[in-house]
Amino acid sequence: MSLPALHVAVVGATGMVGREFFRVLEQREFPVASIRALASERSAGSRLVWRGASLLVEALRPDAFAGVDVALFSAGAGVSRAHAPTAVSAGALVVDNSSAWRMAQDVPLVVPEVNPDDIGLHHGIVANPNCCAIPLTMVLEPLRRRAGLERVLVATYQAASGAGWRLVRELEEQTQALAEGRQPQARHYPRVLAGNVVPGGWREGSNGYNEEEVKIVEETRKILHQPELRIAATCVRVPVAVGHSLAVFVETQRALTAEEAIAVLSAAPGVLVREGDDYPTPAEVAGSDKVFVGRVRRDLSSPCGLACWVVADNLRKGAALNAVQIAERAIRMGALTR
Ligand SMILES: NC(=O)c1ccc[n+]([C@@H]2O[C@H](COP(=O)([O-])OP(=O)(O)OC[C@H]3O[C@@H](n4cnc5c(N)ncnc54)[C@H](OP(=O)(O)O)[C@@H]3O)[C@@H](O)[C@H]2O)c1
């Protein structure tokens, strides 16, 4: 089915996710009639490349959404709170990458491979989940369908790009400093990341958990429609440019062998299982669209326990790709407008 050409706006166009949006839209041949690149005053007047031509970056203003059909937001929660309602009033479907609306009751939080039908419930905004919640739910959902979910424990190994371009640059500078025998400096992140692993850098949440850990827990429950799911997370930043990894322990309601779990995950859309020593790593997975799963094994400490290692590109499936897939699905469902 050919899709109608649409007027698109990318908010946060100059950021890590924003730049990925342009690549994903182009690679997937999203039906773009026109596209606007919106950012802050800081980079207004700079230029990006779109379909081989130069595209002017404009400052985000309230009138920026006139005539826009789809607005892809990735400029932080404050910008989304301030400008997404304006875009909706102008008639656009907003797909928002920030955390601003994810837990709002009337805003669907969607991973197209997991809960696509929720898109139809939107009132102008569809929220794109946290970059770890997306791959996590893609792995949990097929296991849930087959054997039910009892409890989930996850430890993340998150790339610098998950915190935006400033931390990517800081990691490069710190790595260079280490190579030259100088003392690396932490400027934007609370600790030095090069040569280190840092179990923090996110705002304080509740009960000793940080905001990222709370997001993973709450968003996973919402996406899976399982509000009582027993789940806990520990989030860690690692000196990797792109690609979030997760060590996941799952207790299902009915026992699955490792072979059964591998078969279930191999059949799941968007998931690629790697067996044995062929485990995925972020350096190999960066740039791919799949969620990679390796080291699938029984957790021998629990009768219904499974363990696995999950890796995905945080800028693509963890952000821009998932958001574009939401927009594509909304178009196909005839759910672009309220
Ligand atoms: N990175 C990830 O893996 C990831 C994954 C999922 C979700 N997200 C979410 O996506 C959003 C962007 O993340 P990022 O990593 O791309 O950040 P980033 O690299 O720091 O980029 C931020 C973008 O927002 C723009 N911006 C900042 N303040 C603005 C304002 N007042 N008005 C208009 N534009 C403004 C910046 O424009 P200037 O160039 O003008 O400063 C830039 O384009 C965040 O909400 C983040 O939580 C990120």
The ligand as a MOL file (V3000), in Angstrom:
LIG
                    3D

  0  0  0     0  0            999 V3000
M  V30 BEGIN CTAB
M  V30 COUNTS 48 52 0 0 0
M  V30 BEGIN ATOM
M  V30 1 N 19.8010 9.6380 23.0480 0
M  V30 2 C 18.9950 8.5950 23.2330 0
M  V30 3 O 19.4210 7.4160 23.1570 0
M  V30 4 C 17.5520 8.8130 23.5120 0
M  V30 5 C 16.7090 7.7170 23.4790 0
M  V30 6 C 15.3600 7.8910 23.7380 0
M  V30 7 C 14.8950 9.1410 24.0230 0
M  V30 8 N 15.7380 10.2090 24.0570 0 CHG=1
M  V30 9 C 15.1530 11.5250 24.3550 0
M  V30 10 O 15.2260 12.3290 23.1880 0
M  V30 11 C 15.4520 13.6900 23.5600 0
M  V30 12 C 16.6930 14.2150 22.8590 0
M  V30 13 O 17.8010 13.4280 23.1830 0
M  V30 14 P 19.1930 13.5790 22.4320 0
M  V30 15 O 20.0240 12.4860 22.9570 0
M  V30 16 O 19.0030 13.7010 20.9560 0 CHG=-1
M  V30 17 O 19.7180 15.0010 23.0100 0
M  V30 18 P 20.8130 15.9930 22.4120 0
M  V30 19 O 21.8010 15.2720 21.5520 0
M  V30 20 O 21.3360 16.7410 23.5870 0
M  V30 21 O 19.9680 16.9900 21.4870 0
M  V30 22 C 18.9920 17.8490 22.0130 0
M  V30 23 C 18.2280 18.5060 20.8760 0
M  V30 24 O 17.1850 19.2990 21.4390 0
M  V30 25 C 17.2870 20.6310 20.9110 0
M  V30 26 N 16.8160 21.5920 21.8920 0
M  V30 27 C 17.2830 21.7880 23.1520 0
M  V30 28 N 16.5960 22.7910 23.7470 0
M  V30 29 C 15.6780 23.2280 22.8520 0
M  V30 30 C 14.6960 24.2450 22.8560 0
M  V30 31 N 14.4850 24.9950 23.9230 0
M  V30 32 N 13.9380 24.4220 21.7590 0
M  V30 33 C 14.1210 23.6510 20.6590 0
M  V30 34 N 15.0690 22.6710 20.5870 0
M  V30 35 C 15.8310 22.4560 21.6720 0
M  V30 36 C 18.7720 20.7990 20.6360 0
M  V30 37 O 18.9420 21.8680 19.7220 0
M  V30 38 P 20.2750 22.8130 19.7040 0
M  V30 39 O 21.2230 22.1750 18.7430 0
M  V30 40 O 19.7280 24.0900 19.1970 0
M  V30 41 O 20.7820 22.8670 21.1080 0
M  V30 42 C 19.0700 19.4430 20.0140 0
M  V30 43 O 18.6060 19.4110 18.6970 0
M  V30 44 C 15.5140 13.6960 25.0860 0
M  V30 45 O 14.2260 13.9640 25.5740 0
M  V30 46 C 15.9160 12.2820 25.4150 0
M  V30 47 O 15.4950 11.9040 26.7080 0
M  V30 48 C 17.0450 10.0780 23.7920 0
M  V30 END ATOM
M  V30 BEGIN BOND
M  V30 1 1 1 2
M  V30 2 2 2 3
M  V30 3 1 2 4
M  V30 4 1 4 5
M  V30 5 2 4 48
M  V30 6 2 5 6
M  V30 7 1 6 7
M  V30 8 2 7 8
M  V30 9 1 8 9
M  V30 10 1 8 48
M  V30 11 1 9 10
M  V30 12 1 9 46
M  V30 13 1 10 11
M  V30 14 1 11 12
M  V30 15 1 11 44
M  V30 16 1 12 13
M  V30 17 1 13 14
M  V30 18 2 14 15
M  V30 19 1 14 16
M  V30 20 1 14 17
M  V30 21 1 17 18
M  V30 22 2 18 19
M  V30 23 1 18 20
M  V30 24 1 18 21
M  V30 25 1 21 22
M  V30 26 1 22 23
M  V30 27 1 23 24
M  V30 28 1 23 42
M  V30 29 1 24 25
M  V30 30 1 25 26
M  V30 31 1 25 36
M  V30 32 1 26 27
M  V30 33 1 26 35
M  V30 34 2 27 28
M  V30 35 1 28 29
M  V30 36 1 29 30
M  V30 37 2 29 35
M  V30 38 1 30 31
M  V30 39 2 30 32
M  V30 40 1 32 33
M  V30 41 2 33 34
M  V30 42 1 34 35
M  V30 43 1 36 37
M  V30 44 1 36 42
M  V30 45 1 37 38
M  V30 46 2 38 39
M  V30 47 1 38 40
M  V30 48 1 38 41
M  V30 49 1 42 43
M  V30 50 1 44 45
M  V30 51 1 44 46
M  V30 52 1 46 47
M  V30 END BOND
M  V30 END CTAB
M  END
